[in-house]
Amino acid sequence: MRFLLFAFIVPVLATPSGEAVFRERCAGCHESSNPRIPPRATLQQLSSSQILRALNYGAMITVAYTMSTEEREAVAGFLGKPGAGPAVRPASAYCADRTVRLATKPKAPSDKDQWNGWSPGDANTRFQPAGLSLDQVRRLKLKWSFVFEGDATSFAQPTVLDGNLFTGSAGGTIYALDASTGCIRWTFDQAGPVRSSILAVRSGATASLLFGDQVGWFYSLDAASGKLLWKKRVEEHDAARLTGSPVEYQGTVFVPIASWEENRASDPKYACCTFRGSVAALRVRDGSLVWKSYLVDVPKKNGPGLAPWGPSGVPVWSTPTVDAKRGALYITTGDNYSEPVTNMSDAVVALNLKTGHITWSRQFTQGDLFNGACPAHAENCPGEAGPDYDFGSSAMLIGDLLIAGQKSGKVYALNPDKRGEIVWQTRVGKGSANGGVQWGMASDGQNVYAATSDIERTRRNAKDMADLVTFDLDPNQGGGLTALHVANGAKAWFAAPHACDPPKAGCSPAQPAAVTAMPGAVLSGSVDGHLRAYSSEDGKMLWDVDTAREFTGVNGIKGHGGSIDGAGAVVVNGMVYIQSGYARQGGMPGNMLLAYGPE
């Protein structure tokens, strides 16, 4: 009897403990306050099978490659909910007519029935000239909602074209929806997590949909059917991620390439760092490479063992800006991850459209060395850590000015004809690693509209000392929207942020989401879950809706909205579309796509 009992106990003890694996392998990131990493609470809203998929072949594969199958299964079971993952989509979620119809002729960016990619037009001003009247803005009501089933975050800005809405999801599904009702026309389920906006490139009555995922793959789908046309790996580094949306010019698509290697540096066993930020130019027809331009030299090892590598970093987080007049492609860049410092970090850079050759660059924060080890002053942090003042937002081309906003809290106007010479600069926020201008400004040609994050955190007095999450979002600090005159950078008006009322977990008045403008109004989302419309004349609020609540989607599934971050609102044909639930700043998770129209 004792022998039988012993034989039974041995394999139980040999099975890895999911909690132990989490503490050893995962807690350092997912129980930290790093805004780019989903917290444990977000992971616990997923099914164990979803987490296992992420570990085996999803966003976490490069972190989990040293883990055994048993360890992966154990930690997925410890964190996730039981079950197979997303529910089967009911038949009622699909359109009665599932045909995707496209106009036979390409349309101008100003046409009211499209928002293609990150911004209407190549200038990245996020201005919709065929917007809504102020009366319509004041009367906006929810028309439909769509739930990204099984997801715990929503971060992809939709593209709307000829009555069709195309969007990606954190679960890796691409959806073609009816823009007026939200019913499904087709789905594509073979991508990694998709945060970038989808770019539609027309060829007569057909169009291809171009987008990247969070594990470094770039795709082309047939817009009518969702069929895969081609798929390319644009960067071999295992930490590559494609966050910024692509842009196209004369049959070439330009792909910005960023990385999450910065986060991996928090592991003292990781030899930091070897990623090199870049832009790749691909032929739209087949994905073949036209050119690729790296922004740092090949990293070299600076000693034996796990000694650091460098130079590294300079990711490109945002959508490039096309300047056909000057034959230039403008990008904004992030920081260096390891020494030595370079002059391409935290910069606006001009590339030749045809060759990718760097024609000029203008750096705004010198010596900005930063990685995930720095908040804890750990081993991989450089000796002189910088402020982490990445450019996360695109440069806007307004007339003969190139205007860029930085996490430092400053907005700059540059002269592209004088190698980026600074014309004016204005401070709009305090700035910090998670502050200043984060994901995008907007302009109507007269003013620049810059929302600021400036998110703040307060220390938590945790009763459970095993809880490593020691900070909460401050419900009273952060945010604000500033209008600047394009000509000279003078402040036209300032709209104060709104404190969380009542305060609640994950709520902050910070406004890191990209701004959207239309005649007479400006739309800005907040970590508090609100989407607000302001008068472009004086900054007075015209409309306010709280998206951080429960919804029942048109696809027959219950979901919940949360923080609005990253992507901004899309205005098309009298409708406003917004994602709700991006919680990477420590905000409120959610899984909603919401559509508003005048009542």
Buried (B, 14 or more C-beta within 10 A) or exposed (E): EEEEEEEEEEEEEEEBBBEEBBBBBBBBBBBBBBBEBBBBBBBEBBBBBBBBBBBBEBBBBBBBEEBEEEBBBBBBBBBBBEEEBBEEBEEEBBBEEEEBEBBEEBBEBEBBBBBBBBBBBBBBBBBBBBBBBBEBBBBBEEBBBBBBBBBBBBBBBBBBBBBBBBBBBBBBBBBBBBBBBBBBBBBBEEBBBBBBBBBBBBEEEEBBBBBBBBBBBBBBBBBBBBEEBBBBEBBEBBBBBBBBBBBBBEEBBBBBBBBBBBBBBBBEEBBBBBBBBBBBBBEBBEBEEBBBBBBBEEBEEEEEEBEBBBBBBBBBBBBBBBBEEBBBBBBBBBBBBBBBBBEBBBBBBBBBBBEBEBBBBBBBBEBBBBBBBBBEEBBBBBEEBBBBBBBBBBBBBBEEBBBBBBBBBBBBBBBBEEEBEEBBEBBBBBBBBBBBBBBBBBBBEEBBBBBBBBBBBEEEEEEEEEEBBBEBBBBBBBBBBBBBBBBEBEEBBEBEBBBBEEBEEBBBBBBBBBBBBBBBBBBBBBBBBBBBBBBBEEBEEBBEBEBBEEBEBBBBBEBBBBBBBBBBBBBBBBBBBBBBBBBBBBBBBBBBBBBBBBE
